[in-house]
Amino acid sequence: MTLEDNKVGLIEYKLTDETGETIDASNGNPLAYLHGHGNLIPGLEKELAGKAVGDKFTTTVSAAEGYGERVDALIQTVPASMFQGVDNIEIGMRFEAQSEQGMHSVEVTAVEDGNVTVDGNHPLAGVALTFDIEIMGVRDATDEEIEHKHAHGDGGHQH
């Protein structure tokens, strides 16, 4: 059985950036995902298509096929007074912000002179990502998983 739409893949992985630094790894706890439902970044899901249990491979996913390119318009400097109820705003803090497109996460990148610079880009935007993958399992998705658009059980979403 191979990975295709409406199959659940169980993958062991290690994710590194362009410098070889490990960003994330499954470390013996394989990730379950529902293929064809956008549960993974597009470039990785494309690389997984057609793979079977026991397949091992390394692939590099471009920023465009990962978390997207960095968008300068998502970086804004706003008055610190917009952060009501937060006494000490520090670099690295994350907040949920309301925009015309709905809620999104922003990270504080600078604090100076009563202003706060926030970045709405995903932390991995603009980064090519390298994955070392081993396919540990492939199975048919249940009707409930297809309806919910994600894998359940070990390595997947728990209800």
KOLMI-683074 format. One line per 4 residues: their letters; for each residue y, z, x of N, C-alpha, C, CB. Coordinates in steps of 0.2 Angstrom, whole numbers, plus 2048, in hexadecimal, padded with zeros to 3 digits. Glycine has a CB too. Layout:
BEGIN
A> Y/Z/X/Y/Z/X/Y/Z/X/Y/Z/X ~ ...
% end
This chain:
BEGIN
MTLE> 7FA/800/804/800/800/800/806/800/805/800/806/7FB ~ 80B/7FC/803/811/7FB/807/817/7FE/803/812/7F4/809 ~ 81C/7FF/806/823/802/803/826/7FC/800/827/805/808 ~ 827/7FD/7F9/82B/7F8/7F5/82E/7FC/7EF/826/7F2/7F3
DNKV> 832/7F9/7EB/835/7FC/7E6/830/800/7E2/839/7F7/7E1 ~ 832/806/7E0/82E/80B/7DB/828/80D/7DF/82C/807/7D5 ~ 828/80D/7E6/823/811/7E9/827/817/7ED/820/80C/7EF ~ 823/81C/7EE/826/822/7F1/824/822/7F8/824/829/7EE
GLIE> 828/822/7FD/827/822/804/827/829/807/82B/81D/808 ~ 823/82B/80B/824/831/80F/824/830/816/81D/836/80D ~ 82A/831/819/82C/82F/81F/82E/835/824/832/82A/81F ~ 82B/835/82A/82D/839/82F/832/836/833/827/83C/834
YKLT> 838/839/835/83D/835/838/841/83A/83D/842/833/833 ~ 845/836/841/84A/839/846/84F/834/846/847/83A/84D ~ 855/837/845/85C/833/844/860/835/84A/85F/834/83E ~ 862/830/84E/867/831/854/86D/82C/853/863/830/85A
DETG> 872/82E/856/878/82A/856/878/826/85C/87F/82F/856 ~ 87E/822/85E/87E/81D/863/87D/820/86A/885/81A/862 ~ 87F/827/86B/87E/82A/871/877/82D/872/883/82F/872 ~ 873/82C/86D/86C/82F/86D/86B/836/86B/86A/82F/874
ETID> 871/839/869/871/840/866/86D/840/85F/878/843/866 ~ 869/845/85F/865/846/858/86A/849/853/85F/84B/859 ~ 86A/845/84D/86E/847/848/86A/84B/843/872/841/844 ~ 864/848/842/860/84B/83D/859/849/83E/862/849/835
ASNG> 854/84D/83C/84D/84C/83D/849/84F/838/84A/84D/844 ~ 843/84C/836/83F/850/831/83B/855/834/83A/84A/82D ~ 839/855/83A/836/85A/83E/830/85D/83A/83B/860/83F ~ 82B/858/839/825/85A/835/825/85B/82E/822/860/839
NPLA> 82B/85A/82B/82C/85B/824/82E/854/821/831/861/822 ~ 82A/84F/820/82B/849/81E/830/848/818/825/844/81E ~ 834/843/818/839/842/812/835/83D/80E/83F/83F/815 ~ 835/83F/807/833/83B/802/839/837/7FF/82E/83F/7FD
YLHG> 838/831/7FE/83E/82D/7FA/83B/828/7F6/843/82A/7FF ~ 83E/826/7F1/83C/821/7EC/83F/81A/7EE/83F/823/7E5 ~ 83B/816/7F0/83E/80F/7F3/841/80B/7ED/838/80B/7F6 ~ 847/808/7EF/84A/803/7EB/84F/806/7E6/845/800/7E7
HGNL> 850/80D/7E7/855/810/7E2/85B/813/7E6/851/816/7DF ~ 85C/811/7EC/862/813/7F0/862/81A/7F2/868/812/7EB ~ 85C/81D/7F3/85C/824/7F6/85D/824/7FD/855/826/7F4 ~ 85D/81F/801/85E/81F/808/864/81A/809/858/81C/80C
IPGL> 867/81A/80F/86C/815/811/869/80E/811/86F/816/818 ~ 86C/809/80F/86A/802/80E/866/7FF/813/86F/7FE/80C ~ 869/800/819/865/7FD/81F/85E/800/821/86A/7FE/825 ~ 85E/807/820/857/80A/821/852/808/81C/858/811/821
EKEL> 854/808/815/850/806/810/84D/7FE/811/853/806/809 ~ 852/7FA/813/850/7F3/815/84A/7F3/81A/856/7EF/817 ~ 84B/7F7/81F/846/7F7/825/840/7FA/823/849/7FB/82B ~ 840/7FF/81E/839/802/81C/835/7FD/817/83B/808/818
AGKA> 839/7F9/814/835/7F4/80F/82F/7F1/813/83A/7EF/80C ~ 829/7F1/80F/823/7EE/812/81F/7F2/817/825/7E7/815 ~ 822/7F8/819/81E/7FC/81E/819/800/81A/823/801/821 ~ 814/802/81E/80E/805/81B/80C/80B/81F/807/800/81B
VGDK> 808/810/81C/806/816/820/804/814/827/801/819/81C ~ 806/818/82B/805/818/832/80A/813/836/7FE/815/833 ~ 80E/80F/833/813/80B/837/818/810/83A/816/806/832 ~ 819/80E/840/81E/812/844/823/80D/847/81B/816/84A
FTTT> 82A/80E/846/82F/809/849/835/80D/84A/82F/804/844 ~ 839/80A/84E/840/80C/850/845/806/84D/841/80E/857 ~ 84A/808/84A/84F/803/847/856/806/848/84D/801/840 ~ 85B/802/849/862/804/849/865/801/843/865/802/850
VSAA> 868/805/840/86C/803/83A/873/803/83B/86A/807/833 ~ 877/7FD/83A/87E/7FC/83B/882/801/836/880/7F5/83A ~ 888/803/838/88C/807/834/88D/804/82D/893/808/837 ~ 88E/7FD/82D/88F/7FA/827/889/7FB/822/890/7F2/828
EGYG> 883/7FB/825/87C/7FC/821/87A/803/820/877/7F8/824 ~ 87F/808/823/87D/80F/823/882/812/81F/87E/812/82A ~ 887/816/821/88C/81A/81D/892/816/81D/88D/821/820 ~ 892/810/81F/898/80B/81F/89D/80C/825/89C/80D/818
ERVD> 8A2/808/825/8A6/808/82A/8AC/80D/829/8AA/801/82C ~ 8AF/810/82E/8B5/815/82C/8BA/811/829/8B7/818/833 ~ 8BD/814/824/8C3/812/820/8C9/816/822/8C1/811/819 ~ 8CE/813/825/8D4/817/827/8D8/81A/821/8D9/813/82B
ALIQ> 8D7/816/81B/8DB/818/815/8D8/81F/812/8DA/813/810 ~ 8D2/821/815/8CF/827/812/8D1/82D/816/8C7/826/812 ~ 8D6/82C/81B/8D8/831/81F/8DF/833/81D/8D8/830/827 ~ 8E1/839/81A/8E7/83A/818/8EA/841/81A/8E7/83A/810
TVPA> 8F1/841/81B/8F4/848/81D/8F7/84A/816/8F9/847/823 ~ 8F6/850/814/8F8/853/80E/8FB/85A/810/8F3/854/809 ~ 900/85D/80B/902/863/80C/8FD/869/80C/908/865/807 ~ 8FD/86E/810/8F8/873/810/8F8/877/809/8F9/878/815
SMFQ> 8FE/876/805/8FE/879/7FF/8FA/876/7FA/906/879/7FC ~ 8F7/871/7FB/8F2/86D/7F7/8EB/871/7F7/8F1/866/7F8 ~ 8EA/875/7FB/8E4/879/7FC/8E5/880/7F9/8E2/879/803 ~ 8E7/881/7F3/8E8/887/7F0/8E2/88C/7F0/8EA/886/7E9
GVDN> 8E3/892/7F2/8DE/897/7F2/8DA/897/7F9/8D9/895/7ED ~ 8DC/893/7FD/8D9/893/804/8DE/895/809/8D6/88B/806 ~ 8DC/89B/80C/8E1/89F/810/8E1/89C/817/8DF/8A6/811 ~ 8DB/89A/81A/8DB/897/821/8D8/891/821/8D8/89D/825
IEIG> 8DB/88B/821/8D8/885/821/8D7/883/829/8DD/87F/81E ~ 8D1/881/82A/8CF/880/831/8CB/879/832/8CA/885/833 ~ 8CC/876/838/8C9/86F/839/8C1/870/838/8CA/86D/840 ~ 8BE/86B/835/8B7/86B/833/8B6/86D/82C/8B4/86F/838
MRFE> 8BA/871/829/8B9/873/822/8B8/86D/81D/8BF/877/81F ~ 8B4/86D/819/8B3/868/814/8B5/86A/80D/8AB/865/814 ~ 8B8/865/809/8BA/867/802/8B9/861/7FE/8C2/868/802 ~ 8B8/862/7F7/8B7/85D/7F2/8BE/85B/7F0/8B3/85F/7ED
AQSE> 8C0/855/7F0/8C6/852/7EE/8C6/84E/7E8/8CA/84F/7F4 ~ 8CA/84E/7E3/8CB/84A/7DE/8CF/844/7DF/8CD/84D/7D7 ~ 8CD/83E/7DE/8D0/838/7DF/8D0/833/7D9/8CE/834/7E5 ~ 8D3/82D/7D9/8D2/829/7D3/8CB/826/7D2/8D7/823/7D4
QGMH> 8C7/827/7D8/8C0/825/7D8/8BB/82A/7D6/8BE/821/7DE ~ 8BE/830/7D5/8BA/836/7D3/8BA/83B/7D9/8B3/834/7D2 ~ 8B5/83F/7D9/8B4/845/7DE/8B1/842/7E5/8B0/84B/7DC ~ 8B4/844/7EA/8B1/842/7F1/8B2/848/7F6/8B4/83B/7F3
SVEV> 8AE/848/7FB/8AF/84D/800/8B3/84B/806/8A8/84E/803 ~ 8B7/84F/808/8BC/84E/80E/8BB/854/813/8C3/84E/80B ~ 8BC/852/819/8BC/857/81E/8C3/858/822/8B7/854/824 ~ 8C5/85E/823/8CB/85F/826/8CA/85D/82E/8CD/867/826
TAVE> 8CF/859/830/8CF/857/837/8D5/859/83B/8CE/84F/837 ~ 8DA/85B/838/8E0/85E/83B/8E4/863/837/8E4/858/83E ~ 8E7/868/83A/8EB/86C/836/8F1/86E/83B/8E7/873/834 ~ 8F7/86C/838/8FD/86D/83C/903/86C/838/8FD/868/842
DGNV> 908/871/839/90F/871/836/90E/871/82F/913/86B/839 ~ 90A/874/82C/909/875/824/906/86F/821/910/876/822 ~ 903/86B/825/900/865/823/8F8/865/825/903/85E/825 ~ 8F4/862/821/8ED/862/822/8EB/85A/822/8E9/866/81D
TVDG> 8E7/858/827/8E5/851/827/8DD/852/825/8E5/84E/82E ~ 8DC/84E/820/8D5/84D/81D/8D2/846/81E/8D4/850/816 ~ 8CB/846/81F/8C8/840/820/8C3/83F/81A/8C5/83F/827 ~ 8C3/83A/816/8BE/839/811/8B8/835/813/8C2/836/80B
NHPL> 8B8/832/819/8B3/82E/81B/8AC/833/81C/8B4/82B/822 ~ 8A6/830/81B/8A0/833/81C/8A0/835/824/89A/82F/81A ~ 89E/83B/826/89D/83D/82D/89A/837/831/89A/843/82E ~ 895/834/82E/892/82E/832/895/827/831/88A/82F/830
AGVA> 89A/827/82E/89D/820/82D/89F/81D/833/8A4/821/828 ~ 89E/817/834/8A0/814/83B/89B/815/840/8A6/816/83D ~ 895/818/83F/890/81A/844/88A/816/843/88F/821/844 ~ 888/812/848/881/80F/848/87C/814/849/880/809/84D
LTFD> 877/814/844/872/819/844/86B/817/846/871/81C/83D ~ 867/81A/84B/861/818/84D/85C/81D/84A/860/818/854 ~ 857/81A/847/851/81E/843/84B/81D/847/851/81C/83C ~ 847/822/849/840/822/84B/83C/824/845/83E/826/851
IEIM> 838/81F/842/834/820/83C/82D/820/83D/837/81B/837 ~ 829/824/839/822/823/838/821/824/830/81E/829/83C ~ 81D/81F/82E/81C/81F/826/815/824/826/81A/818/824 ~ 816/829/822/811/82E/821/80D/82E/81B/814/835/822
GVRD> 810/82A/816/80D/829/80F/811/824/80B/80D/830/80C ~ 80D/821/807/810/81C/802/80C/81D/7FB/810/815/804 ~ 80F/81E/7F6/80C/81F/7EF/810/81C/7EA/80A/826/7EE ~ 80D/81B/7E4/810/818/7DE/815/81E/7DC/80C/816/7D9
ATDE> 81B/81C/7DA/81F/821/7D7/81D/823/7D0/827/81F/7D7 ~ 81E/829/7CD/81D/82B/7C6/822/828/7C2/81C/832/7C6 ~ 821/827/7BB/826/825/7B7/82C/82A/7B7/823/825/7B0 ~ 82B/830/7B8/830/835/7B8/835/834/7BE/82D/83C/7B8
EIEH> 831/833/7C4/835/831/7CA/83A/82B/7C9/831/830/7D0 ~ 837/826/7C6/83B/820/7C5/840/821/7C0/836/81A/7C2 ~ 83F/825/7BB/844/827/7B6/84A/82B/7BA/841/82B/7B0 ~ 848/82F/7BE/84D/834/7C1/850/830/7C8/849/83A/7C3
KHAH> 84D/82B/7CA/84F/827/7D0/84F/82B/7D6/856/825/7CE ~ 84A/82F/7D7/848/832/7DD/841/835/7DD/84E/838/7DF ~ 83F/836/7E3/838/839/7E4/838/841/7E3/835/838/7EB ~ 832/843/7E0/831/84A/7DF/82C/84C/7E3/82F/84B/7D7
GDGG> 82B/853/7E3/825/856/7E7/827/857/7EF/81F/852/7E7 ~ 822/858/7F3/823/859/7FA/827/854/7FD/81C/85A/7FD ~ 82C/856/800/831/851/804/836/84E/7FF/82D/84C/807 ~ 835/84F/7F9/83A/84C/7F4/83E/852/7F0/836/848/7EF
HQH> 841/850/7EB/845/854/7E7/840/859/7E3/849/850/7E2 ~ 842/85F/7E3/83E/864/7DF/842/866/7D8/83D/86B/7E3 ~ 83E/866/7D3/841/867/7CC/83F/86E/7CB/83F/862/7C7
% end
